[in-house]
Amino acid sequence: MWWPSTLVQVSLFRALHEKDERRMSRAKFFVIAMICSFAWYLIPGYFFATLSSISWVCWIFSKSVTAQQIGSGMKGLGLGAITLDWTVVASFLFSPLICPFFAIANVFAGYALIVYLVTPIAYWGFDLYNAKTFPIFSSHLFTAKGTAYNISAIVNEKFELDLQAYQDQGRIHLSMFFALTYGFGFATIAATLTHVALFYGREVYDRFRASYTGKEDIHTRMMRKYEDIPSWWFYLLLALSFAVSLVACIFLNDEVQMPWWALIFACAMAFVFTLPISIITATTNQTPGLNIITEYVMGVIYPGRPIANVCFKTYGYISMAQAISFLNDFKLGHYMKIPPRSMFLVQFIGTVLAGTINLAVAWWLLTSVTNICQDNLLPANSPWTCPGDRVFFDASVIWGLVGPMRIFGPTGNYTSMNWFFLGGAIGPVIVWLLHKAFPRQSWIPLINLPVLLGATAMMPPATAVNYNAWVIVGTVFNFFIFRYRKKWWQRYNYILSAALDAGVAFMAVVLYFSLGMQEISITWWGTGGEHCDLAKCPTDKNIVVSGCPVA
């Protein structure tokens, strides 16, 4: 397992520490690229925000709802939408320069299938689940009449579901794309298990045996000169964190809502899924999430309690994601020959610092930024719309407050989405059988269904323009430049990725502290968003929504 994302950091560290007598050393290239990235981000980050999503179809068809639904990179299918902003390229799927091309191809295939084939057919072709009553792409929740769902009205004083109020307001409805992402999310989880079992099962078993008796690679031999981490360090940390979590579940039950047995169940789910999902991440740089399955399971077992659901998701899904990040860091230490004990201590201290600082900053922003996370009350170019947190919140309503049985179960609108589990489980079996039938076709085993079916797992909050730009940039660098300028790619590709990230990060901080905190802004056409206001409108002529044309 080579963990592609570690190669960026390896390349950066080597560039900063190794002597290079060439005219354009990697360190010099990094500094130049970082300065360029830093300077350029001032344009899309402040002066010309519309460059973040150039949705030219909307500009041509300024009065057509359907055209803007198709062309909007932020609120629609993003046909033709592009960006000149690196933060848009790398914000959700991370840098495309570090992703293997076969994985980019799988992501593109899944993205095109879902966004440009399945969604249009379901929305315009069949009007599935009364899809035209709602926007085609939205993470918001709606009533049957297409209006925003009043979530506060169905929550009682114990922060649990008020069943009578829910029945009075009616079922929750989702946009067509949002509903489909959950269906394909079901398929991704099932496909991950069968794909890893069929394509990596034998290798996992052999590697496990080889870890005790097999021949060591060069990196492992070089690392033998350092003292290994005692196992009791891990066990003690696990016991302490589990004990604190158990105390919270038992003695703060009114706030946490999650019973003690759910904590054990969540830990078991994380334990089972960490290995197969780590294998996918270590070979493709794409990480299928456990968020949907953890939400689904807890919602079925313990419905009506949204905080319990998000806590279960945190212990089941986020702990697995942190475990994968932990492994990734250790792989970096393995490549860079850093003592394992030093890696462990740095990770532990860094986690404590990061958790504390992140919580403090989040609390400060929530209490200091007016209308934060309320995208309907914020200006078009506001950085405080919180798309990821909006999806997290809506998921707590869907899976925790209302519960999957009332949405995806027998009494819900989206029961048929459960068939995606079966399809996802069967898919890798078909690919594996094709590989066995045609072993000389080397492209067949490159079909990675967990990546393909989970291509749009980040949508929403990610949007079509994020994916368009990510696929284009990734293809240019990891296919064309890799094939035709391989020496340049080997020397500078990962350095360029690190430089672009560093440049926009520094400028973003400078912009916020110099202009954002002082509320200094400029207003003109180029700071008014992507100018696709009609993309949020439904196409059902009987539905009247503020700001949308009336038939």
N, C-alpha and C positions, 0 to 999 in steps of 0.2 A: 504494500500500500504506500503510495508516494505522496499523497496529500498535496494537490496542486497549489493551494493557497500559501503553503509554507515557502514555496520557491520564490515568491515576491520578496519576502523578508530576507531569505538567504541571499538573494541577489543584491538587495540593498545593503546588507551588512558587509558583504564582500566588497562592494563598490566603495564603501566608506572606510574600510580598514586595509585593503590590499593596495600595494603600490602598483601603479599602472603607468608605463612610460609612453603609451600611445598619445597621439595628438588629441584625440577625443576619448579620454578615459571615461569609464562608467560613472565615476564620481562627478566629473565635470558635466557629463550629459544629464545626470540627475539634477544638478543645481540649475542648469539652463532650463530644463523642462519644468521644474518646479516654479521657477520665476515666471515663466510664460503662463503656466496654469494659474498662478496667483494673480497675475495682472489681468488675464482674460476674464476670470470669474467676476470681476467688478462689473462687467457688461451685463451678463444675464442675471447676476445676483443682485443688481441694484438699478442700473440705468435702463436696461432693455429686457425686462422679465419675460416678455413674449417669446424671446428666443429659446426659452426653456421648453416650449411646446409650439412648434411652428405647424399649425393645423391649417394649411392653405385651402383645403376643401371648404372649410367654414367661411373663409374670407370670400370665396367665389359665390357660394350659395348661402348668403347671409340671412335669408328668410325661409329656408327649408329645414324643417325639423329632421326629416329622414337623412338628408345630406349631412347635417351636422352630427347626427348619431353615428353615421358611418365614418366621418372624417375627424371627429374630435379625438385628440390624443389623450385627453384627461378625463372625459366623460362619455366617450364612445368607443368605437372599434378601432379608431386611429389609422384608417387607411391613408397612407401617404404622409402621416405625421412624423416629423423629425425633430431633432433638438441640437442645439449648439452648446449645451450645458453638461459638463462632465458629471455633476451631481445627479442629473436625471438618468444618465447612462448607468451609473454604478450604485445608485442609492439603495435598490432593493435586491438585485441579483449579484451585487458586488462587481468587481472589475471583470469585464469580458476578456481582458488580455490574459487572464490566468486560467481560463476555463478551456479544457481540451476541445478541439473542434468537433469531435464526435458527439460530445455532450451538448455543444451549441446547436448542432444539427438536430439532436433529439428535442431540445427545447423549442427550436423553431417549428419542427413538425407538429409537436403538441400544441403550441401556440396558434399556428395557422389552422389546425384542425378545429380547435375549440372556438377561436374568435371569428374566423372567416368562413367556417362551414357549419358547425353545429349551432352556434348562437343565432346567425341570420335565419337558418331554416326553422329553428324553434320559435323565434320572435315574429318574423314576417310571414313565414310559410305556414306554420300551424297555430300561431297565437297561443302557444302552450302555456297553461296555467294563467290565461288572460294576460299574457305578457305585455300586450300593447297598452294596458292600463297603467303601466309603470315605465320609468326610464329603462333603457336597454342596459345601461351600465351604472350601477349605484350600489353602495354598501348600506344605504338607509333602509329602514323598515316601513312598510306601508299598510294602510287599510285596504279593504276590497274596493274602495272608491278612488284609490290612487293618491290619497292624502297621507301626509306623514303620520306615522303611528305615535300616539301619545303614550309613551312608555311609563312616565311618572304616574299615570292614572291607574295602572294595573299593579302597582307595588304598594303593599301595606306598610304599617308602621314597623313591622319586624323585618323589613326588606325582603319579603317573600311575596309570592304571587297571590294577588287578590283575584280568586277565580271568578267571582261574580262580575267584577269590573272587566275582566278579560272577555267573558262571554258577552257582555254588553257592547264592548267595542268591536268584537269580532276577531277572526283569525289574523295572524301576521302573514303578510305577503312579501316576497322578495323580488328584486329585479331578476330578469331572465338570466343574465350572466352570473349574478351572485348565486342563484340556485344551482346553476350548472357547475360552478366551481366546487360546491360542496359534493355534488355527484362524482366529479372527477377526483376529488379528494378521497372519497371512499375507495375508488378504484386504485388510487396510488398506494394506499396502505396495504391493500390485499396483494397488489402486484409486487410490492417490495419484498414480502415474505416469500412468495413463490419464485421470484427472480433470483434472490440470493440463494435459496435452497437449491435451485436447479443449476445455476451458473457458477456458484461459489461454494456450495456445500462441501464438495470433496476437498477443495483447496483449504477451506477453513479447518477441516479435520486434519489434513496433512500438516498444515502450519502449526496447529496446536501440538501435534506429536513432535514436529521438528523443533519446537521451542525448547524441548527437553533433550532431544537426541540428535537433531540435525546440525548441519554445518552453519557456523555463524557467518554473516556477511561482514564486509570490511568496517562498516559503521559500528556494528555491535562489538567487534573486536577492539576498536579504538576506544569505545566507551567503557571497556572493562577496567581501565586504569582508575576510574572513579568509584567511590563507594556508592552502592545502590541504596535506594530508599527502603528503609525497614517497612515491612508490611503493616506493622502495628500503627504507623503514622496514618495510613489510610483508614484502618479499622477504627481508630480512636476518633478521627474526624467524622467518619460516618456515624458512629455511635452518638457523638455530641450533637451533631446537626439533627439526627433523627429524634433524639430525646427532647431537644428544644421544640421541634415541630410537633411532637406528641403532646408536650405540655400546652402549646398554643391551642391544639385541637380540643383538648379536654377542658382547660380552665378558661379559655376565651371563646367558647363555643358560640356564644351569641354574636360575636364579631366575625369569627372565621366560618361558622356554619358547618364545617366539615367534620364528620365523626372520625374517631381514631382509626377505625378499620379501613376507611377510605385512604388514609395516608399509607397504610401498608400495601393496599391494592395499587396505588399510584406508583409506589417504589418498585413493585413487581413489574408493572408495565414498562417502566423506564429500563429496568434490568433486561427484560426480554428483547426490547427493540433496539437497544444501544448497538449491539454487534451488527445486525443487518444494515441499519441505517448508516453506521460508521463506514461500512464497506462501500456503500453508494457514494458517500461524501469523499472518501479517500481516493476514489477512482474518477469521479466526475465533477467534483467541486459543487455538486448540488445536493441539498439535504432535504429529503422528504420529511414533512413534519408530522408529529404525533398529535397536534392540537385538535384535529377533528375527531379522531377516535377517542381521545381522552374526554373531550366534551360530550361526545355521544354516549359513551358508557356511563359517565357520572349522571348525565341528564336522564337516562333511563332508570338508573338505580335510585337517584335522589333528586327528583325534579322539584321545581318551584323555589330553589335557593341559588341565586346567581353567584354569590360570593363563594359558596361551597364549590361551585362548578369551576370558577377561575382558579381557586386554590388547588383543586385536584389537577387541573391542566398545568399549573405551575410545577407541582411536584412530579407529575407524570411526563410532561412534554419538555418543559424548560430545563429540568434536571438532566434529561437525556441530551438536550442540546448543549448544555454546559459540559457534560461528560465528553461529548465529541470535540468541543472547543479545547478541553483539557488535553485530550489525546493529540489534537493538532499542535498544541504548544509543545508537548513532549517530543513530537516528531521534529519540530524546529530545533529543539535542544539536541536531539539526536544528530541532525545534520550539522549543527554548529559546534558540536562537542562541548556542550555546557554541562557541568556536573548535575546529575539528577536531583540531588538534595537542594541545590541552589534553585533549580527550576521549581521544585515543590514549594519552597519557602516564598519565592517571588510570586507564584500564583496565589498562594494563600493570602499573603499580605495585600496583593493587588485586588483580590476579590473583596476583601473587607473594606479597603479604601474606596473602590469603585462603587460598591453597594451603598455605602454611606453617602458619598458625594452625589451619586445619581439621585438618590432619594431626596437629598436636600435641595438639589437644583430643581427637580420636578416640583417639589412643594413650593419653592420660591416662584417658579413660573406660573403655577396654578393660582397663586394669590396675587400676582403682580401684573399679568397680561390680561387685559380686558377682553372678554368673550373668547378666551382661549378654547380651542377645539370645537367651537360652534361655527362650522364653515358657512352656515347660512347668514351669519351676522358679521363675518369678517370680510375685508376687501379681497378682490380677486387675486392680488399678488401677496397675500399674507403668508408668512412662513409658519403660522401657528394653527393650521387647520387640523393637525394631528391625524392624518389618514390611518396610520396603523392603530392608534388608540381608538379611533372610531370603530374600526372593524372588531377590535378586541371587545369593546363595549357591546356592540350589536350581537356578537357571538355569545356574550354572557346572557343576553336576553333570550336569544334563540334556544340555546342549549341548557341554560341554567334556570332562568326565570320561567319561561313558558314550557320548555322541555321538548326533546325530540319526538316524543310520542304524540304531541299535539301539532307537530309540524311535519315530521317525516314518518310518523306512525299511522295507524289505521284511521285516526280522526283528523289527520293533517292533509294539507294540499299536495305535499311532495313525496308521497309514499313510494312512487315508482323510482325515485332516486336510489333506493336501496339495492336495485338490481345492478348498480355500478360495482358493488362489492364482488359479485359473481364474475362480471366481465373482467375486472382487474385481476382476479385470481387466475382466470383461464388464459389471459393474454400472454404472459411469459411462457406458459406451457406450449402454446402454438409456436412462439419464436424459437424455443428450445428444440421442438420437434423439427422445425425447418432447418435449424442448424445441424441437427444430426442427419437429416435427409440429404442436405447439400453442404457437406463439410468444407468444400473448396471455396464456397462463397464467403469470403472473409468479412463482408459487410453485415451479414445477418446477426452475428453475436454483438455487433455494435448497436443494435436496436435495444435501447435500455428503456423498457416500459415504465419503471418507476419515475424516471426523469421525463419521459415523453408525456405520460398521463398527468404527471404533477407539474407540467410546464407552467401552468397559470396559477400555481398554488399561492403566489404572492399577489394575485389580482383578485379583488382589491386587497390592500391599499395601492399596490403598484398599478400602473395604467398602461394602455397600449403604447404610448410613446416611450415609456421605459423599455419595453420589450423590443420595439422596432430598433431603437438606437443600440441596445445591447447586442442584438443579433447581427446588425450591420457591422459594428465596430469589431466584434469578436470574429466575424468571418474574414474581414479585411486583414486582421493581424494574425490570426491563428490558422488561416488557410492560405491566403494569397502571399502574404509576406513570409510566412513559415515555409511555403513551398518554393518561392522564387527569390527570396532574400534571407536564406536560412542563417547565414552568419550574423547578419544584422539582428535578426530575431533572437538568436541565442545570446547575443551580447547585450542588447538594449531593451528587449520586450518587457521583462519584469521590472526593470529599472524605470521605464516609462510609466508603468502602472502605478508604482509607488510615488513617483513624482507628481503625477496628476492628482492623486488622492491628497498628498501633502499640501499642494498648492491651494486647492479649493478649501481645505480645512482651515488653513491659516487665514485666508481671505474672509471666510465665513465668520470667524471669530473677530477679525478686525472690523468687518461691517456691522456686526451686532453691537459691539462695545462703543464704536465711534458714531454710528448713525441710528441703529435700532433702539438702543436704550434712550436716546434723545428724541426719538420719534421724528426724525428728520427723513422726509421722503419726497419724491417727486411724482407728479401725476401727469401722464400723457398716454397716448394710445399704446405705446410700447410697454407700459407698466400695468395694463388692464387685463392681464391674463391672456388666454389663448383666443378669446373672442368667439367662443362656441356656446353662447348662453342657451341656445335652443336644444342643445344635445341632452339636457336634463329633462326635456319634455316627453310625455307619453305620446303615442300616435293614435290612440283611440279617440275618435272625434267626440265621444260623449263625455270625456273627462276634461274638466276645466281646472287648470293649474295656474296660479299666479305667475305672470311673466311669460306665459306660453300663448301662442296664437290660438284664437277660437275659430273653429270651423264655421 
